[in-house]
Amino acid sequence: MSLSSVRPDAHELVFHLFGRSVHPELLDVRAEAEIWHESYSASLQLCDSGHVVSLRVRGETVTEVTSARQHPLPQMRQLLEHRICGSRHESIEFDNGVRYHASYELEELDPDVFLHVHQELLVDSRTAAVAFTFPTVGRFDPAPLSLITTDSWPDSLLVNAFHTFPENGAVVKTQSLYEL
């Protein structure tokens, strides 16, 4: 199975959390959106290998990144770095009182189930905060898709990200809750 030159193999993805911003030129941003709230702001970016979510609150920035393992990212103020395989949960409380909870998983599906989930995500992408469809690699494979949905309140932000990898029959899902 040949893999796309744009999208990495789903098994090569790593989940990162930084207590700082990450320079946008380090990642190939395909689509982005901003959320502005009285008590915080957030940027949502979709990249070739996943996403970047940066929350700015009380003068601090927390940045979540999914990227390919071989993609160079800074080590300074990196709080988490875990390969995405199976399912994992993380929780961190920052000095400024922000509580961060994340769940992420790589789900490998049977071809029929993958196509069904992919179709559902295509429908969801119409109302997502940000979505991007990558070029199709194979004649019969669906185009890889990434999308982020959000629910925001004055004291919290919930972010759900979905990334499909048709060549792997896989979906990467992340859910992050920021409590202020």
C-alpha positions as CSV (number, residue, x, y, z in Angstrom):
1,M,0.0,0.0,0.0
2,S,1.6,3.3,-1.1
3,L,1.1,6.2,1.2
4,S,0.4,9.8,0.4
5,S,3.2,12.3,0.1
6,V,0.9,14.9,1.9
7,R,-0.5,12.8,4.8
8,P,1.8,10.7,6.9
9,D,1.0,7.1,7.9
10,A,-1.5,7.2,10.7
11,H,0.8,5.0,12.8
12,E,3.5,7.7,12.8
13,L,1.4,10.3,14.7
14,V,2.4,11.8,18.0
15,F,0.4,13.9,20.4
16,H,2.2,16.9,21.9
17,L,1.2,19.5,24.5
18,F,3.2,22.7,25.0
19,G,3.0,25.4,27.7
20,R,3.7,28.0,25.0
21,S,2.9,28.8,21.4
22,V,4.4,26.9,18.5
23,H,5.6,28.9,15.5
24,P,3.1,28.4,12.6
25,E,6.0,28.1,10.1
26,L,6.9,24.7,11.6
27,L,3.8,23.1,10.2
28,D,2.0,23.3,6.9
29,V,-1.3,24.9,7.8
30,R,-4.1,24.0,5.4
31,A,-7.1,25.7,7.1
32,E,-7.6,27.7,10.2
33,A,-10.2,29.5,12.4
34,E,-10.2,31.7,15.5
35,I,-12.4,31.7,18.5
36,W,-12.7,34.9,20.6
37,H,-14.3,34.9,24.0
38,E,-14.3,37.5,26.7
39,S,-12.1,35.4,28.9
40,Y,-9.9,33.6,26.3
41,S,-9.1,33.2,22.6
42,A,-8.1,30.1,20.6
43,S,-6.7,29.3,17.2
44,L,-7.6,26.1,15.4
45,Q,-5.3,25.0,12.6
46,L,-5.5,21.9,10.4
47,C,-2.1,20.6,9.1
48,D,-1.0,17.7,6.9
49,S,-0.5,15.4,9.9
50,G,-3.2,16.7,12.2
51,H,-3.9,19.9,14.0
52,V,-2.7,22.7,16.2
53,V,-5.0,24.1,18.9
54,S,-3.6,27.1,20.9
55,L,-5.6,28.5,23.8
56,R,-4.6,31.9,25.1
57,V,-5.8,32.8,28.6
58,R,-4.6,35.0,31.4
59,G,-1.4,35.9,29.6
60,E,-0.4,32.2,29.0
61,T,-0.7,29.9,26.0
62,V,-1.3,26.2,25.9
63,T,-0.8,24.5,22.6
64,E,-1.9,21.0,21.5
65,V,-0.3,19.5,18.4
66,T,-0.7,16.2,16.5
67,S,2.2,15.7,14.1
68,A,4.2,13.0,12.4
69,R,6.9,11.4,14.6
70,Q,9.7,12.6,12.3
71,H,8.4,16.2,12.2
72,P,10.8,18.4,14.2
73,L,9.1,20.4,17.0
74,P,10.7,22.4,19.8
75,Q,11.4,20.7,23.1
76,M,11.3,23.8,25.2
77,R,8.2,23.8,27.5
78,Q,6.9,20.6,25.9
79,L,4.7,19.0,28.6
80,L,3.5,15.8,26.8
81,E,4.8,13.7,23.9
82,H,3.1,10.4,23.2
83,R,2.7,8.3,20.1
84,I,-1.0,8.0,19.2
85,C,-1.9,4.3,19.3
86,G,-4.9,2.8,21.0
87,S,-6.6,5.2,23.4
88,R,-5.0,7.5,26.0
89,H,-6.2,10.2,28.5
90,E,-4.2,13.1,30.0
91,S,-5.0,15.8,32.6
92,I,-2.9,18.7,33.6
93,E,-3.5,21.7,35.8
94,F,-1.5,24.8,35.0
95,D,-0.2,27.5,37.4
96,N,-2.7,30.0,36.1
97,G,-5.6,27.7,37.1
98,V,-6.4,26.3,33.7
99,R,-7.3,22.6,33.8
100,Y,-6.7,20.6,30.6
101,H,-8.1,17.2,29.9
102,A,-7.5,15.3,26.7
103,S,-8.4,11.9,25.2
104,Y,-7.0,10.7,21.9
105,E,-7.0,7.5,20.0
106,L,-6.1,5.9,16.7
107,E,-9.0,3.7,15.6
108,E,-8.4,1.2,12.8
109,L,-11.6,0.1,11.1
110,D,-12.9,-2.5,8.6
111,P,-13.2,-1.0,5.1
112,D,-17.0,-0.8,5.2
113,V,-17.1,0.7,8.6
114,F,-14.3,3.2,7.7
115,L,-16.3,4.4,4.6
116,H,-19.5,4.8,6.8
117,V,-17.6,6.9,9.4
118,H,-15.8,8.9,6.7
119,Q,-19.2,9.8,5.2
120,E,-20.6,10.9,8.6
121,L,-17.5,13.1,9.1
122,L,-18.0,14.6,5.6
123,V,-21.5,15.6,6.7
124,D,-20.2,17.0,10.0
125,S,-17.5,19.0,8.2
126,R,-20.2,21.3,6.8
127,T,-20.9,22.7,10.2
128,A,-17.4,22.3,11.7
129,A,-15.4,25.3,13.0
130,V,-12.7,24.4,10.5
131,A,-12.4,21.5,7.9
132,F,-10.1,20.5,5.1
133,T,-10.3,17.8,2.5
134,F,-6.9,16.7,1.2
135,P,-6.2,15.5,-2.4
136,T,-7.3,11.9,-3.1
137,V,-4.4,9.5,-3.4
138,G,-6.0,6.4,-4.9
139,R,-8.7,6.3,-7.5
140,F,-11.1,4.5,-5.3
141,D,-10.1,5.8,-1.8
142,P,-12.0,8.7,-0.3
143,A,-10.0,11.9,0.1
144,P,-8.4,12.3,3.6
145,L,-10.3,14.6,5.8
146,S,-9.6,16.7,8.9
147,L,-12.1,18.7,10.9
148,I,-12.5,20.4,14.2
149,T,-15.7,21.1,16.1
150,T,-16.0,23.2,19.2
151,D,-18.3,24.1,22.0
152,S,-17.4,27.3,23.9
153,W,-18.6,28.7,27.1
154,P,-17.4,31.6,29.2
155,D,-15.4,29.3,31.5
156,S,-14.5,26.4,29.2
157,L,-13.7,25.3,25.6
158,L,-14.4,21.8,24.2
159,V,-12.5,20.8,21.1
160,N,-13.1,17.7,19.0
161,A,-10.7,16.9,16.1
162,F,-11.1,14.1,13.6
163,H,-8.6,13.0,11.0
164,T,-9.2,10.3,8.4
165,F,-6.4,8.2,6.9
166,P,-8.1,6.2,4.1
167,E,-4.9,4.4,3.1
168,N,-4.7,3.0,6.7
169,G,-8.4,2.6,7.2
170,A,-7.9,4.7,10.3
171,V,-9.5,7.6,12.1
172,V,-7.6,9.7,14.7
173,K,-9.9,11.3,17.2
174,T,-9.0,13.8,19.9
175,Q,-11.2,15.5,22.5
176,S,-9.8,18.3,24.6
177,L,-11.5,20.2,27.4
178,Y,-10.0,23.5,28.7
179,E,-11.5,24.6,32.0
180,L,-10.7,28.1,33.1
